Amino acid sequence: MKPHKKMLLGILVCIISYSLPAQETPNNWHLLDLKKDKVVGISLKQAYELLEKNKKTSQATIVAVLDSGVDIAHEDLQSIIWTNEKEIADNSTDDDGNGYVDDIHGWNFIGNSKGESLIAETLELTRLYRKYKIKFGDKDKFSITKGEKQEYLYYLQLKKEYEDASSKINKSLSATKEEYAFFQQLIPPLQKTLEKEIFTSGELNDFKSEDEQLERLKKRFLGILDKNPGLTSEKLIKHYQDTKRRQEEIALRVSRNYNLEFDGRKLIGDQNDNLSEKGYGNPDVSKRSEHGTHVSGIIGAVRGNNLGVDGIADHVVIMPIRSTPMGDEADKDVANGIRYAVDNGARIINMSFGKDYSPNKQTVDEAVRYAKKKGVLLVHGAGNDNTNTDLYYNYPSALLEDGTVASNWIEVGASSAFADENLAADFSNYGMKSVDIFAPGVDIYSTLPKNKYDTRSGTSMAAPVVTGVSALLLSYFPELTPEEIKEIILDSGVMHDISVKKPGSDEKASFKELSKTGKIVNAYEAVKLALEKYTSVKSN
């Protein structure tokens, strides 16, 4: 039964109110300073002032963005995109002999030689459930052999998790469709009447009409604003636009992530079981590039060019590597992406993705060890399931299958703008053993495809903040090892010994209990410590 419109309006008011920040923040809040600007940013301006005071110069640092794709033509990124000088464009020849044909600006591991690219894929959960369903789908506990018992129990676990998750996302799609339908009836008629896509509450309030329907819509729109302090007309319209985007994304996830019949590897055309295979894919790194473009802008969007945003690192080169579809990335692609980045000169690899299962984890572990051997730092977002990852697995992981922890790996949780009970982002994973440090990850403003800019939230945004600070350090202190960078980042972070809401609940915990360090990354403190430890010039 559909809810009454009045009931639906109440539900929507709650949704909108819940998504609003408690206080207003500037678009660049994550770069600002707590003492000066009253937000828990990374004090980036102070870091650059300290470097200038100590007459430090920088050199280019290559950062690989292992992600969904990057818009390499974006106005704020195009001048910092990595170019393979050893490769000749579009000659269908592997000029540099690295195994990848025409890889001018990186590589797409989820495409094929025809130039086609995989956009959405199943979850690893779906792939595993499909595999075991073929074997056990028509069996029960009375028809299996003694030797099959453990596998059968695993199949039942996968079955329950798959069915629960599939049901949950279908309910989410229904709710989002209903929310979008509500706003679709409310906002477009007002936009058409006012002849403005974005209008203010004052403009709407001044508008008078003899059309009773338009007056009712006006009253309803203004009523939502009245019931949500801090909500503006502009934000409400943006919420409507975001709801449309969210509905489309969830619909695609329903049709792909949980589709037992879909197999994206057929499009790629690789030898799926050959984990040592390389060379498959294509050089198109810009497909489905929203996520990777946003991540790249946080790290290094050109500073001081009076466009959109300033990135964190001022002398960075972004190497796009496409390995993550809308769904779960394959372990094989992650491992190959890491190796490609290492072999082509990347010093840092940002990995803003994750999943619950990793059937070929050993292949990824070998690539992590390879990166460590070659002196490459890995930065990974902890995930957005508000889960204690000390207790639950999240892949890829610094915890290797042999029980050791990769020393060239930083695991990052997400923090919000204000030093209050909401400091830990409500969605962020956490863990005193599994998460190293937190970084700004809520409402982070950055680049989007087609020269656009907007905010996004997630540990996907927090990881590139740490990557950006790491690249800043490496640009000015190029002799640093991954372990030294990690040590500086963790030791110099700012401690916040306050009581906060544990992500995903109203239960309180000390912020110190949510990660190994209990700290939030700070660029100024990191530069200060690097100067003290690795130069003879001391800072004040």
C-alpha positions in Angstrom: 0.0 0.0 0.0 1.3 3.4 -0.9 1.7 5.9 2.0 -0.6 8.9 2.1 0.9 12.0 0.6 1.0 13.7 4.0 2.8 10.7 5.4 5.2 10.7 2.5 6.0 14.4 3.0 6.9 13.6 6.7 9.2 10.8 5.6 10.9 13.0 3.0 11.4 15.8 5.6 13.2 13.3 7.8 15.4 12.1 5.0 16.3 15.6 3.9 16.9 16.8 7.5 19.1 13.8 8.2 21.3 14.4 5.2 22.0 18.1 6.1 25.2 19.0 7.8 24.7 20.5 11.3 26.6 23.6 10.2 27.5 25.3 6.9 31.0 24.5 5.6 32.9 26.1 2.7 33.6 24.0 -0.4 37.3 23.7 0.5 36.7 22.9 4.2 38.9 19.8 4.1 41.9 22.0 3.3 41.4 24.5 6.1 42.7 24.8 9.7 40.9 24.0 12.9 42.3 26.9 14.9 41.9 29.5 12.2 38.8 28.2 10.4 37.0 26.2 13.0 36.8 23.1 10.8 38.8 19.9 11.2 40.7 20.3 7.9 44.3 19.4 7.1 45.9 22.9 7.4 47.2 22.9 3.9 47.9 26.6 3.5 50.0 26.5 6.6 51.9 23.5 5.2 52.8 25.3 2.0 53.8 28.4 4.0 56.2 26.3 6.0 57.7 24.7 2.9 58.2 28.1 1.4 59.7 29.5 4.6 62.3 26.6 4.6 63.0 27.2 0.8 61.9 23.7 -0.1 61.5 22.9 -3.8 59.4 20.1 -5.3 59.6 17.6 -8.1 57.0 15.7 -9.9 55.5 12.7 -8.2 53.4 10.1 -10.1 50.3 9.0 -8.3 48.2 6.1 -9.8 44.5 6.3 -9.3 43.2 2.7 -9.4 39.5 3.4 -9.9 36.5 3.6 -12.2 38.1 5.9 -14.7 39.3 9.5 -15.0 38.1 12.3 -17.3 41.6 13.1 -18.7 40.2 16.1 -20.6 38.9 17.9 -17.5 40.0 21.5 -17.4 41.4 21.2 -13.8 43.2 17.8 -14.5 44.3 17.6 -18.1 47.7 19.3 -17.5 48.6 16.8 -14.8 47.6 13.5 -16.5 50.4 11.0 -16.9 51.6 10.5 -20.4 53.7 7.5 -21.5 56.4 9.2 -23.5 57.7 5.8 -24.7 54.4 4.9 -26.5 53.2 6.2 -29.9 49.5 7.0 -29.9 47.1 4.9 -32.0 49.6 2.9 -33.9 48.3 -0.5 -32.5 51.8 -1.3 -31.4 53.3 -1.9 -28.0 56.2 0.5 -28.6 57.7 0.3 -25.1 57.2 -3.4 -24.8 55.4 -3.3 -21.5 52.6 -5.6 -22.6 50.0 -2.9 -23.2 49.3 -1.5 -26.7 48.8 2.3 -27.0 48.8 2.9 -23.3 49.3 6.6 -23.6 47.6 7.8 -20.4 47.2 4.6 -18.4 45.2 1.4 -18.9 41.7 0.0 -18.7 41.6 -3.5 -17.4 37.9 -3.8 -17.7 37.6 -3.3 -21.4 38.4 -5.3 -24.5 40.5 -5.0 -27.7 37.4 -3.7 -29.6 37.4 -0.6 -27.5 34.3 -1.6 -25.5 34.3 -1.1 -21.7 32.6 -2.8 -18.8 30.4 -0.3 -16.9 28.7 -2.4 -14.3 29.5 -5.9 -13.0 28.2 -8.4 -10.4 29.3 -8.4 -6.8 31.9 -11.0 -5.7 29.1 -12.3 -3.5 26.9 -12.9 -6.6 29.8 -14.6 -8.4 30.5 -16.9 -5.5 26.8 -17.7 -4.9 26.4 -18.5 -8.6 29.4 -20.8 -8.5 28.2 -22.8 -5.5 24.5 -22.7 -6.5 25.5 -24.7 -9.6 26.9 -27.4 -7.3 24.4 -27.3 -4.4 21.3 -25.6 -5.7 19.3 -28.8 -6.0 20.7 -30.5 -2.9 19.9 -30.4 0.8 21.7 -31.6 3.9 20.4 -35.2 3.4 21.8 -35.5 -0.2 25.3 -34.2 0.3 28.3 -36.3 1.1 30.3 -36.0 4.3 33.2 -34.4 2.4 30.8 -31.7 1.0 29.5 -30.6 4.3 31.8 -27.5 4.8 31.3 -26.4 1.2 27.5 -26.8 1.6 27.5 -24.7 4.8 29.4 -22.0 3.0 26.9 -22.2 0.1 24.0 -21.6 2.6 25.9 -18.7 4.1 26.3 -17.1 0.7 22.7 -17.8 -0.2 21.3 -16.1 2.8 23.6 -13.1 2.4 22.8 -12.8 -1.3 19.0 -13.0 -0.7 19.1 -10.5 2.2 21.3 -8.0 0.2 19.2 -8.4 -2.9 16.0 -7.8 -1.0 17.5 -4.7 0.7 18.6 -3.0 -2.5 15.2 -3.7 -4.2 13.5 -2.0 -1.2 15.9 0.9 -1.5 15.1 1.2 -5.2 11.4 1.3 -4.5 11.8 4.0 -1.8 14.1 6.1 -4.0 11.6 5.8 -6.9 8.8 7.0 -4.6 10.9 9.9 -3.3 11.9 10.9 -6.8 8.3 10.7 -8.0 7.3 13.1 -5.1 9.9 15.7 -6.1 9.1 15.2 -9.8 5.6 16.4 -9.2 6.7 19.2 -6.9 9.8 20.9 -8.4 9.7 20.9 -12.2 6.4 22.8 -12.4 7.8 25.5 -10.1 11.0 25.6 -12.2 8.9 26.0 -15.4 6.7 28.7 -13.9 9.7 30.7 -12.5 11.7 30.0 -15.7 14.7 29.1 -13.5 16.3 25.7 -12.8 17.6 27.1 -9.4 15.4 29.6 -7.6 15.5 31.1 -4.1 12.9 30.8 -1.4 12.5 34.6 -1.7 11.7 34.4 -5.4 9.2 31.6 -4.8 7.6 33.5 -1.9 7.2 36.6 -4.1 5.6 34.6 -6.8 1.8 34.8 -7.0 -0.5 32.8 -9.1 -4.3 32.3 -9.6 -3.6 28.6 -10.4 -4.5 26.8 -7.2 -2.3 23.8 -8.1 0.8 26.0 -8.4 -0.1 27.7 -5.1 -0.4 24.3 -3.4 3.0 23.3 -4.8 4.6 26.6 -3.6 3.1 26.1 -0.1 4.4 22.5 0.0 7.9 23.5 -1.1 8.2 26.3 1.4 6.7 24.0 4.1 9.6 21.6 3.6 12.1 24.5 4.1 10.3 25.7 7.2 10.5 22.2 8.8 14.2 21.9 8.1 16.3 24.7 9.6 19.3 25.3 7.4 17.7 23.8 4.3 17.7 26.2 1.4 15.7 26.2 -1.8 19.0 25.5 -3.7 19.8 22.5 -1.5 16.3 21.1 -1.9 16.5 21.3 -5.7 20.0 19.7 -5.6 18.6 16.9 -3.4 15.9 16.3 -6.0 18.6 16.2 -8.7 20.7 13.8 -6.6 17.7 11.6 -6.0 17.3 11.2 -9.8 21.0 10.2 -10.1 20.7 7.9 -7.1 17.6 6.2 -8.5 19.4 5.5 -11.8 22.5 4.2 -10.0 20.5 1.8 -7.8 18.5 0.6 -10.7 21.7 -0.3 -12.5 23.0 -2.0 -9.4 19.8 -4.1 -9.2 20.1 -5.2 -12.8 23.9 -6.0 -12.6 25.3 -6.4 -9.1 22.8 -9.1 -8.1 22.1 -10.6 -11.5 23.0 -14.3 -11.5 22.9 -14.5 -15.3 25.2 -11.6 -16.0 29.0 -12.1 -16.5 31.0 -9.1 -17.3 34.1 -11.1 -18.1 32.5 -12.2 -21.4 32.8 -8.6 -22.6 36.4 -8.3 -21.5 37.3 -11.6 -23.2 40.3 -12.5 -21.0 41.2 -15.9 -19.7 39.4 -15.4 -16.5 41.1 -18.2 -14.6 44.6 -17.2 -15.8 45.6 -15.0 -12.9 49.0 -14.2 -14.4 47.6 -13.0 -17.7 48.3 -9.4 -18.6 47.8 -7.3 -21.7 44.0 -7.6 -21.9 41.8 -4.5 -21.8 42.3 -1.3 -23.8 43.8 2.2 -23.3 40.4 4.1 -22.8 40.7 5.3 -19.2 37.8 7.7 -19.2 34.7 5.5 -19.3 32.3 5.8 -16.3 34.8 8.3 -14.8 32.8 10.2 -12.2 34.3 8.5 -9.1 37.9 8.4 -10.3 37.7 12.0 -11.5 36.5 13.2 -8.1 39.2 11.2 -6.4 41.9 12.7 -8.8 40.8 16.2 -8.1 41.1 15.8 -4.4 44.7 14.6 -4.8 46.0 17.1 -7.3 43.6 19.4 -9.2 45.8 22.2 -10.5 46.4 24.7 -7.8 46.0 28.5 -8.2 44.5 28.4 -11.7 41.2 30.1 -10.7 39.3 27.0 -11.8 36.9 24.9 -9.7 39.1 23.4 -6.9 42.7 23.3 -5.6 44.1 19.8 -5.2 46.4 19.0 -2.2 49.7 18.2 -4.0 51.1 20.9 -6.2 53.5 18.9 -8.3 51.6 15.6 -8.9 51.1 13.6 -12.0 47.9 11.4 -12.1 48.1 8.0 -13.7 44.6 6.7 -14.4 44.1 2.9 -14.2 40.6 1.6 -14.8 39.9 -1.5 -12.8 36.7 -0.9 -10.9 33.2 -1.2 -12.5 30.0 -0.4 -10.7 30.1 -3.6 -8.7 33.0 -5.6 -7.4 36.4 -5.4 -9.0 38.1 -8.7 -9.8 41.2 -9.6 -7.8 43.1 -10.2 -11.0 42.4 -6.7 -12.2 43.4 -5.1 -8.9 46.7 -7.1 -8.9 47.4 -6.1 -12.5 46.6 -2.5 -11.8 49.0 -2.4 -8.9 51.8 -4.0 -11.0 51.1 -1.6 -14.0 51.4 1.4 -11.7 54.6 0.2 -10.1 56.2 -0.8 -13.4 55.4 2.6 -15.0 56.8 4.8 -12.3 54.0 5.5 -9.8 55.3 6.2 -6.3 51.8 6.2 -4.6 48.7 4.2 -5.5 45.2 5.4 -4.4 42.7 2.6 -4.0 39.2 4.0 -3.2 37.3 0.7 -3.5 36.5 -2.5 -1.6 34.5 -5.6 -1.3 33.5 -8.4 1.2 35.0 -11.4 -0.5 38.4 -12.0 -2.2 38.6 -15.5 -3.7 42.0 -14.8 -5.2 43.5 -12.7 -2.4 46.9 -14.3 -2.8 47.2 -12.8 -6.2 46.6 -9.3 -4.8 49.0 -10.0 -1.9 51.7 -10.8 -4.3 51.2 -7.5 -6.1 51.2 -5.7 -2.7 54.6 -7.3 -1.9 55.8 -6.3 -5.3 54.9 -2.7 -4.6 56.6 -2.8 -1.3 59.8 -4.2 -2.9 59.8 -1.4 -5.5 59.2 1.4 -2.9 55.5 2.2 -3.7 53.0 3.4 -1.1 49.4 2.1 -1.1 46.6 4.2 0.3 43.2 2.5 0.8 39.7 3.7 1.9 38.4 1.7 4.8 34.9 1.3 3.4 31.4 2.8 4.0 29.5 0.1 5.9 29.9 1.7 9.4 31.5 -1.6 10.4 34.3 -2.5 12.8 36.8 -4.1 10.3 38.8 -5.5 13.2 36.0 -8.1 13.3 34.9 -8.3 9.6 37.0 -8.6 6.5 37.1 -5.9 3.9 39.2 -6.4 0.7 41.8 -5.5 -0.5 43.5 -5.6 2.8 46.9 -4.8 4.4 46.5 -8.0 6.3 48.1 -10.6 4.1 47.2 -14.3 4.0 50.4 -15.3 5.8 49.3 -13.1 8.8 51.8 -10.3 8.2 50.7 -6.7 7.7 51.9 -4.7 4.6 54.1 -1.9 5.9 53.6 0.1 2.7 49.9 0.5 3.3 47.7 3.2 4.9 44.1 2.4 5.7 41.9 5.5 6.0 38.6 6.2 7.7 36.4 9.2 7.0 35.8 12.2 9.3 33.5 15.2 9.1 34.0 18.9 9.4 33.4 19.7 13.1 35.1 18.5 16.3 31.8 17.3 17.9 29.9 14.0 18.4 29.6 13.7 14.6 33.4 13.9 13.9 33.5 10.3 12.7 31.5 10.0 9.5 28.3 8.0 10.1 29.1 5.7 7.2 32.8 5.1 7.9 34.3 1.7 8.7 36.6 1.8 11.8 38.9 -0.4 13.8 41.7 0.0 16.4 43.8 -2.6 14.6 42.6 -2.3 11.0 42.3 1.4 10.3 45.4 3.6 10.6 44.0 7.1 10.6 41.0 9.2 9.6 40.8 12.0 7.0 38.1 14.4 5.8 35.5 12.5 3.8 32.2 14.2 4.1 30.9 16.7 1.5 34.2 17.0 -0.2 34.1 19.3 -3.2 36.1 18.2 -6.2 36.2 17.6 -10.0 33.5 15.7 -12.0 33.4 14.8 -15.7 32.8 17.4 -18.3 34.4 20.3 -16.4 31.9 20.0 -13.5 32.4 20.1 -9.8 30.4 18.9 -6.8 30.5 17.3 -3.4 30.7 13.6 -2.6 31.1 11.7 0.6 32.8 8.4 1.5 36.1 6.9 2.6 36.6 7.1 -1.2 37.2 10.8 -0.6 39.1 10.4 2.6 41.8 8.1 1.0 42.8 10.6 -1.6 43.2 13.3 1.1 45.9 11.1 2.6 47.2 10.3 -0.8 47.4 14.0 -1.5 49.3 14.7 1.7 51.6 11.7 1.0 52.3 13.0 -2.6 53.0 16.5 -1.1 55.6 15.0 1.2 57.2 12.9 -1.5 57.4 15.8 -3.9 59.4 17.9 -1.4 61.2 14.9 0.2 61.7 12.5 -2.7 64.1 10.3 -0.7 61.3 9.1 1.6 60.4 5.4 1.6 56.7 4.3 1.9 57.3 3.3 5.5 58.8 6.7 6.3 55.8 8.5 4.7 53.4 6.3 6.6 55.3 7.0 9.9 55.2 10.7 9.3 51.5 10.7 8.4 50.5 8.7 11.4 52.8 10.3 13.9 51.9 13.9 12.9 48.1 13.4 12.7 46.1 15.5 15.2 44.6 13.6 18.1 41.0 14.2 19.0 40.2 12.9 22.4 36.5 13.5 22.4 33.4 11.4 22.7 31.7 10.7 19.3 28.9 8.7 17.9 30.2 5.3 16.7 29.5 5.1 13.0 26.1 3.7 12.2 24.7 4.2 15.7 24.0 6.6 18.6 26.4 4.6 20.8 29.2 6.9 22.1 32.9 6.0 21.9 36.1 7.9 22.2 37.4 9.0 18.8 40.7 7.5 19.9 39.1 4.0 19.8 38.1 4.1 16.2 41.6 3.7 14.7 45.2 2.8 15.5 46.2 6.4 16.1 43.0 8.1 17.1 44.1 10.9 14.8 43.1 12.9 11.7 45.7 13.6 9.0 47.2 17.1 9.0 49.4 18.4 6.2 51.0 21.1 8.2 52.0 18.8 11.1 53.3 16.2 8.5 55.5 18.8 6.8 56.8 20.1 10.1 57.7 16.6 11.2 59.3 15.8 7.8 61.4 19.0 8.1 62.5 18.0 11.6 63.4 14.4 10.8 64.7 14.6 7.2 66.4 18.0 6.8 68.9 20.0 8.8 66.6 23.1 8.5 64.3 23.3 11.5 60.8 24.8 11.5 59.6 27.1 14.2 
